[in-house]
Each structure stands twice: as structure tokens, then as C-alpha cells.
Amino acid sequence: MSKLVLHLFHDDGASLSTAPALAERMHQAPGGSATALELYIFGPAEGALATPDQLERKAFNAQIDSLVQQGVHVTTCIGLAQKFGAEAAFRARGITLESAALAFPRFAAEAATVISF
């Protein structure tokens, strides 16, 4: 089975809406289960996940919660989650926490294709 990682780094409106929407469409596509899918949220985008204080950030957070409920593997950096004081909140939402220093080498070891937003 191949693996695809959507790496969401930027916190601009287009990135925050496109990456989760693409993840949802890929997850729901016929035959989508032939490829393992992970959404890795890091950097400024993780800040948007931790502080949903603007309208587009609220929509982004709702999209992420929906993906988790649908069974999409959503991961964030534990170091940033701790920095933002959001570790417990992310865990409660079903988001996996893994250091970027471990996640990116894991993606390479898994021969995953990584697409960044």
C-alpha cells in the first residue's frame, strides 16, 4: 500500500481550506483506501489549529474535526502543541501528536509521497 501525506504548514486562507478539503475528497474517493492518507499539520497552520479565533480558522478547525471523525489520520507536532498549550485539547479531539523531527524521517522510511501546502 502506498502512502500520501498532505503537509499543511502555511496559515493563509487558501492553504487552510484547500488541504483539509483535498484530504476529505481523497478519503471519500472510490478506491481511496488503496492509499494510506495522513494530514500532518505543522508550523503556522498548527497555530491556526490551536487558536480558532477568526472565522476562517473556525471553519478550518471544523474541517479538521470532521476529518478525524471520518477516520483520516491527522497529526500535529507535539513540541508546538506544548508551546501553544494545546496538547491536551488536541489529544481530546483525536489528533495524533508526533515531533516533526520524527515524523519527516518516518515519512521517508515509509516511502510516502509528501505534498506541502
N, CA, C and O atoms as a GROMACS GRO file, in nm:
protein
  468
    1MET      N    1   0.086  -0.118   0.000
    1MET     CA    2   0.000   0.000   0.000
    1MET      C    3   0.089   0.124   0.000
    1MET      O    4   0.186   0.131   0.076
    2SER      N    5   0.057   0.219  -0.084
    2SER     CA    6   0.132   0.344  -0.089
    2SER      C    7   0.078   0.441   0.017
    2SER      O    8  -0.031   0.421   0.072
    3LYS      N    9   0.155   0.545   0.043
    3LYS     CA   10   0.114   0.642   0.144
    3LYS      C   11   0.128   0.783   0.088
    3LYS      O   12   0.224   0.814   0.017
    4LEU      N   13   0.031   0.866   0.121
    4LEU     CA   14   0.032   1.006   0.082
    4LEU      C   15   0.016   1.091   0.207
    4LEU      O   16  -0.075   1.069   0.287
    5VAL      N   17   0.105   1.188   0.223
    5VAL     CA   18   0.098   1.281   0.335
    5VAL      C   19   0.071   1.420   0.279
    5VAL      O   20   0.145   1.469   0.194
    6LEU      N   21  -0.034   1.482   0.328
    6LEU     CA   22  -0.060   1.622   0.299
    6LEU      C   23  -0.002   1.700   0.415
    6LEU      O   24  -0.052   1.692   0.528
    7HIS      N   25   0.103   1.775   0.389
    7HIS     CA   26   0.173   1.852   0.492
    7HIS      C   27   0.123   1.995   0.486
    7HIS      O   28   0.148   2.066   0.390
    8LEU      N   29   0.051   2.036   0.589
    8LEU     CA   30  -0.006   2.170   0.594
    8LEU      C   31   0.080   2.255   0.686
    8LEU      O   32   0.085   2.232   0.807
    9PHE      N   33   0.148   2.354   0.629
    9PHE     CA   34   0.237   2.441   0.704
    9PHE      C   35   0.185   2.584   0.711
    9PHE      O   36   0.187   2.647   0.817
   10HIS      N   37   0.139   2.635   0.600
   10HIS     CA   38   0.100   2.776   0.592
   10HIS      C   39  -0.037   2.801   0.653
   10HIS      O   40  -0.124   2.714   0.650
   11ASP      N   41  -0.056   2.921   0.708
   11ASP     CA   42  -0.185   2.952   0.772
   11ASP      C   43  -0.266   3.054   0.693
   11ASP      O   44  -0.354   3.119   0.747
   12ASP      N   45  -0.235   3.067   0.562
   12ASP     CA   46  -0.318   3.156   0.480
   12ASP      C   47  -0.451   3.086   0.449
   12ASP      O   48  -0.460   2.963   0.456
   13GLY      N   49  -0.551   3.164   0.416
   13GLY     CA   50  -0.685   3.110   0.395
   13GLY      C   51  -0.690   3.000   0.291
   13GLY      O   52  -0.761   2.900   0.310
   14ALA      N   53  -0.618   3.016   0.181
   14ALA     CA   54  -0.621   2.915   0.075
   14ALA      C   55  -0.564   2.782   0.123
   14ALA      O   56  -0.621   2.676   0.095
   15SER      N   57  -0.453   2.786   0.194
   15SER     CA   58  -0.393   2.662   0.245
   15SER      C   59  -0.482   2.595   0.349
   15SER      O   60  -0.500   2.473   0.347
   16LEU      N   61  -0.538   2.676   0.440
   16LEU     CA   62  -0.622   2.620   0.547
   16LEU      C   63  -0.750   2.558   0.494
   16LEU      O   64  -0.804   2.467   0.557
   17SER      N   65  -0.798   2.605   0.381
   17SER     CA   66  -0.920   2.545   0.326
   17SER      C   67  -0.890   2.434   0.225
   17SER      O   68  -0.965   2.337   0.217
   18THR      N   69  -0.783   2.448   0.149
   18THR     CA   70  -0.755   2.352   0.043
   18THR      C   71  -0.707   2.217   0.094
   18THR      O   72  -0.759   2.113   0.052
   19ALA      N   73  -0.610   2.216   0.183
   19ALA     CA   74  -0.554   2.088   0.229
   19ALA      C   75  -0.659   1.999   0.296
   19ALA      O   76  -0.668   1.881   0.261
   20PRO      N   77  -0.739   2.050   0.391
   20PRO     CA   78  -0.841   1.962   0.450
   20PRO      C   79  -0.948   1.919   0.350
   20PRO      O   80  -0.996   1.805   0.355
   21ALA      N   81  -0.986   2.009   0.258
   21ALA     CA   82  -1.087   1.973   0.158
   21ALA      C   83  -1.034   1.863   0.066
   21ALA      O   84  -1.107   1.770   0.033
   22LEU      N   85  -0.908   1.874   0.025
   22LEU     CA   86  -0.847   1.772  -0.058
   22LEU      C   87  -0.839   1.640   0.017
   22LEU      O   88  -0.869   1.535  -0.039
   23ALA      N   89  -0.799   1.644   0.143
   23ALA     CA   90  -0.793   1.522   0.224
   23ALA      C   91  -0.929   1.455   0.231
   23ALA      O   92  -0.939   1.333   0.219
   24GLU      N   93  -1.033   1.533   0.249
   24GLU     CA   94  -1.168   1.476   0.256
   24GLU      C   95  -1.209   1.412   0.124
   24GLU      O   96  -1.262   1.301   0.121
   25ARG      N   97  -1.183   1.482   0.014
   25ARG     CA   98  -1.220   1.427  -0.117
   25ARG      C   99  -1.141   1.300  -0.147
   25ARG      O  100  -1.197   1.204  -0.200
   26MET      N  101  -1.014   1.299  -0.113
   26MET     CA  102  -0.933   1.179  -0.136
   26MET      C  103  -0.981   1.062  -0.050
   26MET      O  104  -0.987   0.948  -0.096
   27HIS      N  105  -1.015   1.092   0.074
   27HIS     CA  106  -1.062   0.988   0.165
   27HIS      C  107  -1.193   0.927   0.116
   27HIS      O  108  -1.216   0.807   0.131
   28GLN      N  109  -1.278   1.010   0.059
   28GLN     CA  110  -1.410   0.964   0.016
   28GLN      C  111  -1.412   0.909  -0.127
   28GLN      O  112  -1.512   0.850  -0.168
   29ALA      N  113  -1.304   0.927  -0.201
   29ALA     CA  114  -1.300   0.882  -0.340
   29ALA      C  115  -1.303   0.730  -0.349
   29ALA      O  116  -1.244   0.661  -0.265
   30PRO      N  117  -1.373   0.676  -0.449
   30PRO     CA  118  -1.371   0.531  -0.469
   30PRO      C  119  -1.227   0.484  -0.488
   30PRO      O  120  -1.152   0.543  -0.566
   31GLY      N  121  -1.190   0.379  -0.418
   31GLY     CA  122  -1.055   0.327  -0.428
   31GLY      C  123  -0.954   0.405  -0.344
   31GLY      O  124  -0.835   0.375  -0.347
   32GLY      N  125  -1.001   0.505  -0.271
   32GLY     CA  126  -0.912   0.587  -0.189
   32GLY      C  127  -0.843   0.508  -0.080
   32GLY      O  128  -0.736   0.548  -0.033
   33SER      N  129  -0.901   0.396  -0.040
   33SER     CA  130  -0.840   0.316   0.066
   33SER      C  131  -0.715   0.243   0.019
   33SER      O  132  -0.644   0.184   0.100
   34ALA      N  133  -0.688   0.246  -0.113
   34ALA     CA  134  -0.567   0.182  -0.164
   34ALA      C  135  -0.442   0.260  -0.126
   34ALA      O  136  -0.331   0.209  -0.133
   35THR      N  137  -0.461   0.384  -0.085
   35THR     CA  138  -0.351   0.470  -0.043
   35THR      C  139  -0.374   0.514   0.100
   35THR      O  140  -0.480   0.569   0.132
   36ALA      N  141  -0.277   0.491   0.187
   36ALA     CA  142  -0.287   0.542   0.323
   36ALA      C  143  -0.273   0.693   0.317
   36ALA      O  144  -0.188   0.745   0.244
   37LEU      N  145  -0.354   0.764   0.392
   37LEU     CA  146  -0.357   0.910   0.388
   37LEU      C  147  -0.333   0.965   0.527
   37LEU      O  148  -0.391   0.918   0.625
   38GLU      N  149  -0.247   1.066   0.536
   38GLU     CA  150  -0.222   1.134   0.662
   38GLU      C  151  -0.216   1.283   0.635
   38GLU      O  152  -0.158   1.326   0.535
   39LEU      N  153  -0.274   1.361   0.722
   39LEU     CA  154  -0.263   1.506   0.717
   39LEU      C  155  -0.174   1.548   0.834
   39LEU      O  156  -0.210   1.529   0.950
   40TYR      N  157  -0.056   1.605   0.801
   40TYR     CA  158   0.038   1.648   0.905
   40TYR      C  159   0.035   1.800   0.910
   40TYR      O  160   0.069   1.867   0.813
   41ILE      N  161  -0.006   1.854   1.025
   41ILE     CA  162  -0.020   1.999   1.044
   41ILE      C  163   0.095   2.047   1.131
   41ILE      O  164   0.119   1.994   1.240
   42PHE      N  165   0.166   2.149   1.081
   42PHE     CA  166   0.289   2.192   1.146
   42PHE      C  167   0.305   2.343   1.128
   42PHE      O  168   0.245   2.402   1.038
   43GLY      N  169   0.385   2.405   1.212
   43GLY     CA  170   0.418   2.546   1.195
   43GLY      C  171   0.300   2.639   1.213
   43GLY      O  172   0.217   2.618   1.301
   44PRO      N  173   0.292   2.742   1.129
   44PRO     CA  174   0.184   2.840   1.142
   44PRO      C  175   0.044   2.776   1.133
   44PRO      O  176  -0.049   2.822   1.200
   45ALA      N  177   0.028   2.672   1.053
   45ALA     CA  178  -0.103   2.607   1.042
   45ALA      C  179  -0.143   2.542   1.175
   45ALA      O  180  -0.262   2.536   1.208
   46GLU      N  181  -0.045   2.494   1.249
   46GLU     CA  182  -0.076   2.437   1.380
   46GLU      C  183  -0.121   2.547   1.476
   46GLU      O  184  -0.205   2.523   1.564
   47GLY      N  185  -0.066   2.665   1.459
   47GLY     CA  186  -0.114   2.780   1.536
   47GLY      C  187  -0.259   2.811   1.507
   47GLY      O  188  -0.335   2.845   1.597
   48ALA      N  189  -0.298   2.798   1.380
   48ALA     CA  190  -0.438   2.820   1.343
   48ALA      C  191  -0.528   2.713   1.405
   48ALA      O  192  -0.643   2.740   1.438
   49LEU      N  193  -0.475   2.594   1.420
   49LEU     CA  194  -0.549   2.485   1.483
   49LEU      C  195  -0.566   2.510   1.632
   49LEU      O  196  -0.668   2.474   1.692
   50ALA      N  197  -0.465   2.571   1.692
   50ALA     CA  198  -0.466   2.594   1.837
   50ALA      C  199  -0.545   2.718   1.876
   50ALA      O  200  -0.591   2.728   1.990
   51THR      N  201  -0.560   2.812   1.784
   51THR     CA  202  -0.627   2.940   1.817
   51THR      C  203  -0.734   2.972   1.712
   51THR      O  204  -0.711   3.054   1.624
   52PRO      N  205  -0.849   2.908   1.722
   52PRO     CA  206  -0.954   2.929   1.623
   52PRO      C  207  -1.034   3.057   1.650
   52PRO      O  208  -1.156   3.052   1.670
   53ASP      N  209  -0.964   3.171   1.650
   53ASP     CA  210  -1.028   3.296   1.689
   53ASP      C  211  -1.081   3.379   1.572
   53ASP      O  212  -1.145   3.482   1.594
   54GLN      N  213  -1.056   3.335   1.450
   54GLN     CA  214  -1.106   3.406   1.333
   54GLN      C  215  -1.199   3.314   1.256
   54GLN      O  216  -1.193   3.192   1.271
   55LEU      N  217  -1.286   3.372   1.174
   55LEU     CA  218  -1.386   3.293   1.102
   55LEU      C  219  -1.322   3.182   1.019
   55LEU      O  220  -1.368   3.068   1.024
   56GLU      N  221  -1.218   3.214   0.940
   56GLU     CA  222  -1.157   3.109   0.857
   56GLU      C  223  -1.089   3.003   0.942
   56GLU      O  224  -1.082   2.887   0.902
   57ARG      N  225  -1.039   3.041   1.059
   57ARG     CA  226  -0.978   2.942   1.148
   57ARG      C  227  -1.085   2.853   1.211
   57ARG      O  228  -1.060   2.735   1.235
   58LYS      N  229  -1.201   2.907   1.239
   58LYS     CA  230  -1.311   2.825   1.292
   58LYS      C  231  -1.353   2.722   1.189
   58LYS      O  232  -1.376   2.606   1.222
   59ALA      N  233  -1.364   2.764   1.063
   59ALA     CA  234  -1.401   2.671   0.956
   59ALA      C  235  -1.294   2.564   0.939
   59ALA      O  236  -1.326   2.447   0.921
   60PHE      N  237  -1.167   2.605   0.946
   60PHE     CA  238  -1.055   2.511   0.936
   60PHE      C  239  -1.063   2.407   1.048
   60PHE      O  240  -1.049   2.287   1.022
   61ASN      N  241  -1.084   2.451   1.170
   61ASN     CA  242  -1.094   2.359   1.284
   61ASN      C  243  -1.211   2.264   1.267
   61ASN      O  244  -1.199   2.146   1.300
   62ALA      N  245  -1.322   2.312   1.217
   62ALA     CA  246  -1.438   2.224   1.193
   62ALA      C  247  -1.404   2.119   1.088
   62ALA      O  248  -1.443   2.003   1.101
   63GLN      N  249  -1.331   2.159   0.984
   63GLN     CA  250  -1.289   2.063   0.881
   63GLN      C  251  -1.198   1.956   0.941
   63GLN      O  252  -1.212   1.838   0.910
   64ILE      N  253  -1.106   1.996   1.026
   64ILE     CA  254  -1.013   1.900   1.087
   64ILE      C  255  -1.089   1.803   1.176
   64ILE      O  256  -1.065   1.682   1.170
   65ASP      N  257  -1.180   1.853   1.257
   65ASP     CA  258  -1.259   1.764   1.343
   65ASP      C  259  -1.341   1.666   1.260
   65ASP      O  260  -1.356   1.550   1.297
   66SER      N  261  -1.394   1.712   1.148
   66SER     CA  262  -1.470   1.625   1.059
   66SER      C  263  -1.381   1.515   1.001
   66SER      O  264  -1.422   1.399   0.994
   67LEU      N  265  -1.261   1.551   0.960
   67LEU     CA  266  -1.168   1.451   0.906
   67LEU      C  267  -1.136   1.344   1.010
   67LEU      O  268  -1.135   1.225   0.979
   68VAL      N  269  -1.108   1.387   1.132
   68VAL     CA  270  -1.078   1.291   1.239
   68VAL      C  271  -1.198   1.198   1.259
   68VAL      O  272  -1.180   1.077   1.273
   69GLN      N  273  -1.319   1.253   1.260
   69GLN     CA  274  -1.440   1.170   1.278
   69GLN      C  275  -1.458   1.072   1.163
   69GLN      O  276  -1.515   0.964   1.181
   70GLN      N  277  -1.410   1.109   1.044
   70GLN     CA  278  -1.422   1.020   0.928
   70GLN      C  279  -1.312   0.914   0.924
   70GLN      O  280  -1.314   0.825   0.839
   71GLY      N  281  -1.217   0.923   1.016
   71GLY     CA  282  -1.111   0.824   1.023
   71GLY      C  283  -0.982   0.861   0.952
   71GLY      O  284  -0.894   0.777   0.935
   72VAL      N  285  -0.970   0.988   0.910
   72VAL     CA  286  -0.845   1.033   0.848
   72VAL      C  287  -0.742   1.054   0.960
   72VAL      O  288  -0.774   1.112   1.064
   73HIS      N  289  -0.620   1.008   0.937
   73HIS     CA  290  -0.513   1.022   1.036
   73HIS      C  291  -0.462   1.166   1.030
   73HIS      O  292  -0.398   1.206   0.932
   74VAL      N  293  -0.490   1.245   1.133
   74VAL     CA  294  -0.445   1.384   1.144
   74VAL      C  295  -0.342   1.391   1.255
   74VAL      O  296  -0.367   1.346   1.368
   75THR      N  297  -0.226   1.448   1.223
   75THR     CA  298  -0.114   1.456   1.317
   75THR      C  299  -0.065   1.599   1.325
   75THR      O  300  -0.066   1.673   1.226
   76THR      N  301  -0.021   1.639   1.444
   76THR     CA  302   0.045   1.768   1.463
   76THR      C  303   0.175   1.746   1.539
   76THR      O  304   0.199   1.639   1.594
   77CYS      N  305   0.257   1.850   1.541
   77CYS     CA  306   0.384   1.845   1.613
   77CYS      C  307   0.360   1.861   1.763
   77CYS      O  308   0.300   1.959   1.807
   78ILE      N  309   0.407   1.766   1.840
   78ILE     CA  310   0.387   1.772   1.985
   78ILE      C  311   0.460   1.890   2.048
   78ILE      O  312   0.410   1.950   2.143
   79GLY      N  313   0.577   1.924   1.995
   79GLY     CA  314   0.652   2.037   2.051
   79GLY      C  315   0.576   2.168   2.038
   79GLY      O  316   0.571   2.247   2.132
   80LEU      N  317   0.518   2.190   1.922
   80LEU     CA  318   0.439   2.312   1.903
   80LEU      C  319   0.309   2.307   1.983
   80LEU      O  320   0.265   2.408   2.038
   81ALA      N  321   0.248   2.189   1.990
   81ALA     CA  322   0.126   2.175   2.069
   81ALA      C  323   0.153   2.214   2.214
   81ALA      O  324   0.073   2.283   2.277
   82GLN      N  325   0.266   2.171   2.266
   82GLN     CA  326   0.304   2.207   2.403
   82GLN      C  327   0.330   2.357   2.414
   82GLN      O  328   0.289   2.421   2.511
   83LYS      N  329   0.398   2.413   2.314
   83LYS     CA  330   0.426   2.557   2.313
   83LYS      C  331   0.297   2.639   2.314
   83LYS      O  332   0.288   2.741   2.382
   84PHE      N  333   0.198   2.593   2.238
   84PHE     CA  334   0.069   2.663   2.231
   84PHE      C  335  -0.023   2.629   2.349
   84PHE      O  336  -0.130   2.688   2.362
   85GLY      N  337   0.018   2.536   2.436
   85GLY     CA  338  -0.067   2.493   2.546
   85GLY      C  339  -0.188   2.415   2.499
   85GLY      O  340  -0.293   2.418   2.562
   86ALA      N  341  -0.173   2.346   2.385
   86ALA     CA  342  -0.287   2.279   2.322
   86ALA      C  343  -0.276   2.127   2.319
   86ALA      O  344  -0.361   2.060   2.259
   87GLU      N  345  -0.175   2.071   2.383
   87GLU     CA  346  -0.154   1.926   2.376
   87GLU      C  347  -0.277   1.847   2.421
   87GLU      O  348  -0.322   1.758   2.349
   88ALA      N  349  -0.330   1.878   2.537
   88ALA     CA  350  -0.446   1.804   2.588
   88ALA      C  351  -0.568   1.825   2.499
   88ALA      O  352  -0.644   1.731   2.474
   89ALA      N  353  -0.587   1.946   2.451
   89ALA     CA  354  -0.702   1.975   2.364
   89ALA      C  355  -0.691   1.898   2.233
   89ALA      O  356  -0.790   1.844   2.184
   90PHE      N  357  -0.571   1.892   2.175
   90PHE     CA  358  -0.553   1.817   2.051
   90PHE      C  359  -0.580   1.668   2.073
   90PHE      O  360  -0.649   1.605   1.994
   91ARG      N  361  -0.526   1.614   2.181
   91ARG     CA  362  -0.550   1.472   2.211
   91ARG      C  363  -0.699   1.445   2.229
   91ARG      O  364  -0.751   1.344   2.180
   92ALA      N  365  -0.769   1.535   2.298
   92ALA     CA  366  -0.913   1.517   2.320
   92ALA      C  367  -0.990   1.519   2.189
   92ALA      O  368  -1.096   1.457   2.178
   93ARG      N  369  -0.939   1.588   2.091
   93ARG     CA  370  -1.004   1.595   1.959
   93ARG      C  371  -0.969   1.476   1.871
   93ARG      O  372  -1.022   1.464   1.761
   94GLY      N  373  -0.881   1.388   1.918
   94GLY     CA  374  -0.843   1.270   1.840
   94GLY      C  375  -0.728   1.294   1.744
   94GLY      O  376  -0.705   1.215   1.654
   95ILE      N  377  -0.656   1.403   1.764
   95ILE     CA  378  -0.542   1.436   1.681
   95ILE      C  379  -0.418   1.369   1.739
   95ILE      O  380  -0.393   1.378   1.860
   96THR      N  381  -0.340   1.303   1.655
   96THR     CA  382  -0.217   1.238   1.697
   96THR      C  383  -0.107   1.343   1.711
   96THR      O  384  -0.103   1.438   1.633
   97LEU      N  385  -0.021   1.326   1.808
   97LEU     CA  386   0.090   1.419   1.829
   97LEU      C  387   0.222   1.346   1.807
   97LEU      O  388   0.246   1.240   1.865
   98GLU      N  389   0.308   1.404   1.722
   98GLU     CA  390   0.439   1.345   1.694
   98GLU      C  391   0.534   1.457   1.655
   98GLU      O  392   0.500   1.545   1.576
   99SER      N  393   0.652   1.453   1.710
   99SER     CA  394   0.753   1.553   1.678
   99SER      C  395   0.782   1.555   1.529
   99SER      O  396   0.791   1.450   1.466
  100ALA      N  397   0.795   1.674   1.472
  100ALA     CA  398   0.833   1.686   1.331
  100ALA      C  399   0.968   1.620   1.306
  100ALA      O  400   0.992   1.565   1.198
  101ALA      N  401   1.055   1.624   1.406
  101ALA     CA  402   1.187   1.563   1.393
  101ALA      C  403   1.178   1.412   1.376
  101ALA      O  404   1.271   1.349   1.325
  102LEU      N  405   1.068   1.353   1.418
  102LEU     CA  406   1.045   1.209   1.398
  102LEU      C  407   0.951   1.182   1.281
  102LEU      O  408   0.966   1.081   1.211
  103ALA      N  409   0.856   1.270   1.259
  103ALA     CA  410   0.756   1.248   1.155
  103ALA      C  411   0.816   1.248   1.015
  103ALA      O  412   0.788   1.158   0.936
  104PHE      N  413   0.898   1.348   0.984
  104PHE     CA  414   0.951   1.356   0.849
  104PHE      C  415   1.043   1.240   0.814
  104PHE      O  416   1.034   1.188   0.702
  105PRO      N  417   1.131   1.196   0.904
  105PRO     CA  418   1.208   1.074   0.874
  105PRO      C  419   1.117   0.951   0.860
  105PRO      O  420   1.146   0.862   0.780
  106ARG      N  421   1.009   0.947   0.937
  106ARG     CA  422   0.913   0.835   0.923
  106ARG      C  423   0.851   0.836   0.785
  106ARG      O  424   0.837   0.731   0.722
  107PHE      N  425   0.814   0.954   0.736
  107PHE     CA  426   0.756   0.962   0.601
  107PHE      C  427   0.855   0.908   0.498
  107PHE      O  428   0.816   0.836   0.406
  108ALA      N  429   0.983   0.942   0.514
  108ALA     CA  430   1.085   0.893   0.421
  108ALA      C  431   1.098   0.741   0.432
  108ALA      O  432   1.107   0.672   0.330
  109ALA      N  433   1.100   0.689   0.554
  109ALA     CA  434   1.112   0.544   0.574
  109ALA      C  435   0.992   0.468   0.517
  109ALA      O  436   1.005   0.354   0.472
  110GLU      N  437   0.876   0.534   0.518
  110GLU     CA  438   0.755   0.473   0.463
  110GLU      C  439   0.744   0.493   0.311
  110GLU      O  440   0.648   0.448   0.249
  111ALA      N  441   0.841   0.560   0.253
  111ALA     CA  442   0.839   0.593   0.110
  111ALA      C  443   0.712   0.667   0.073
  111ALA      O  444   0.655   0.646  -0.034
  112ALA      N  445   0.668   0.754   0.164
  112ALA     CA  446   0.546   0.831   0.141
  112ALA      C  447   0.572   0.945   0.043
  112ALA      O  448   0.682   1.000   0.035
  113THR      N  449   0.468   0.979  -0.030
  113THR     CA  450   0.471   1.099  -0.112
  113THR      C  451   0.418   1.211  -0.024
  113THR      O  452   0.310   1.199   0.033
  114VAL      N  453   0.493   1.319  -0.014
  114VAL     CA  454   0.454   1.432   0.072
  114VAL      C  455   0.424   1.552  -0.017
  114VAL      O  456   0.507   1.593  -0.098
  115ILE      N  457   0.303   1.607  -0.002
  115ILE     CA  458   0.262   1.727  -0.075
  115ILE      C  459   0.240   1.835   0.029
  115ILE      O  460   0.166   1.816   0.125
  116SER      N  461   0.306   1.947   0.008
  116SER     CA  462   0.301   2.055   0.108
  116SER      C  463   0.212   2.170   0.064
  116SER      O  464   0.206   2.207  -0.054
  117PHE      N  465   0.143   2.225   0.162
  117PHE     CA  466   0.056   2.342   0.141
  117PHE      C  467   0.102   2.453   0.234
  117PHE      O  468   0.044   2.561   0.234
   0.00000   0.00000   0.00000
